[in-house]
Amino acid sequence: LSQLLAAWGTFAEGKTWSANSDCSTVQGVTCDADGYLLTLAIYDHVFEKPIPDAISGLQHLTYLSIMASHLVGSLPAALFNLTLLRGIKLLGNHFSGPIPDDISKLSRLTFLGLADNLLSGPIPDALSHLGELWTLNLGGNLFTGSIPSVISTITTLRLLTLEKNRFSGAIPDWISTVARLRSLYVVVSLYVCLTAMSVGLHLRIAQPVAGQQWR
């Protein structure tokens, strides 16, 4: 933890992280009885730095939330070594590049939120390994290509958010066959909306943004 704190410096209402910081003095973290960090939650800070490699030392971390904090760079390989993670919320930052295939290592995830960044490329097939995922939020990025059918293999999925990207092609028919899916947020046509509603999906209709290619 001390290496991570040193890499980021100030945090949480003017408090300063230092080598002596622990769970009793740092806002936004919780630890277990043995002092291992379990949750890390940060909101609305101006880091303007990538996630440091030191995060790989938080091997007991189960929940990571860093939102609206100007994090930059790609999603780091060190993040995908935290195999006990159950939830990731990295919304509203400036991450770029693709979702690495190493996302498959985080098979215990129930929530993956990467919305409102600058992530690009196709949605990776590696998401099929997230067999406990309930919520997948990839809205507000620069993803391209078609929506891969591999998402249909995540049978636990309840909420899928894909709006405000640069996908092409039609919304696939398999979306209406994902048994547990109850909410779908995409740019849709009225026809697709009615089709999905007929099988019980809740849909939000969004207007296409500049550069989107839904047809």
Disulfide bonds with the S-S distance in Angstrom:
Cys23-Cys31 1.51
